[in-house]
């Protein structure tokens, strides 16, 4: 399994469970999480990432996600995704580009989520 595939597997588990241990398993202890490229707030370190994730969480069963690896090497990846929210406040389809840098254990040391809502 590549770092990118392992990352997405752990990310999806955390997204489905919203369990703090599952969220922490995705990121290195000193990771930086950029929720958008130009976000005014970023989360640095597990102590900030876990509560940030939980504040912004999606409930299980409220979303669908398809993904593919656009490019990767041992230390970084660009992952394309499509997130669909069939109902609820985020209802719609979103295109995602995740930029991820990995540590030696395959955890994210830097994660940026570029997303944009598709026009209806």
N, C-alpha and C positions, 0 to 999 in steps of 0.2 A: 504494500500500500504506500502511495506517495504521501508526502507531507500535506499536499493540498487535499487529497481524498480523505486522509485522516482528519484534517481540520474540519472539513465540511461534515463529516460523520459526527464528530463531537459537537459542532455548532448546532446541527439539527437535533441532536439529543437534548442539548440545553434549551433550544427553542421550544421543543415539545414538552419538557418537564418543568422548566423555570426553577429547577433545583439549584441552589447556590453551589453545591459541589460540582454539578455538571457544568455550570457556567465557568467556574474557576478552572476546570480541566481544559478549557478551550484556550486559555491565555497564560502566558508566562507571568510570574509574580509581579514584574515591573512593566507589564505591557501598557501600551497606549491605544485607546479606542477612540477613533474619530467617527462619530455617527453620521457625519457628512463631511465632505472635503472642506467646506468653509464654516463649519459649526463654531458657534461662539463658546460652546462648552465641550470639552473632551474629558474622558475619564482616564486617569493614570493609575495603574496598579490595581491589583485584584480588589483591594479595599474600596476603591471607587467604581470599578467596573461592575461588580456584582449588584450593588444597589442601583446603579444607573440602568442596568439591564432590567432589573425587576420593576423599576419605575416605568419603563417603556415597554414592558413585556406584552406579548400577544398570548392569549389564552389558547391552550391546546385545541385543535380541531377548527380553528378560525381562519386558517391559512393553508395554502398549498405552495410548494416550492419545487421548481425544476432548475437544474444547474449543469454547467459544464466548465471544464478547465480551459481557459483561453490560452494561458501560457504559464509555465512554471519551471523552476529549477529547485535545487535542494534548499534554498534559503528564502524563496519568495514565490508568490503566485498571483495571477489575476484570474478571478473566477466570475463567470457570467451567470446570472440567475434571473428567474422570473418568479415573482411572488404574486399570488392571487388571493385576495380576500373576498370571498363570495358575498358576504354580508357584513354589517357592522360599520363602525365609524371610519374605517380605512377602506371600505368597499372599493374594489377596483383591481387593476393589474399594474404592477410596478416592475420596471427593468432595473436590475442591480448589477453593479460591478464592484466586486470586493477585491481590494488590494491588501495582500497579507505578506508580512515578513515573519519568518519562523526562527525559533531558537533551535538548539541542537536536539531537543526532544520533540520537535514538530509543533510546539505550541506557538500561538501568535504573540510576537513581541510588538507588532504594530498592525492595526487593523483599521482600514478605512472603508466605509460603506457608501458608495455612490449610488443613489437611487433616484428614479424619476417616475412619476405616475404617467401611464399611457393616457392619451386623450380618448375620451369616450366616443 
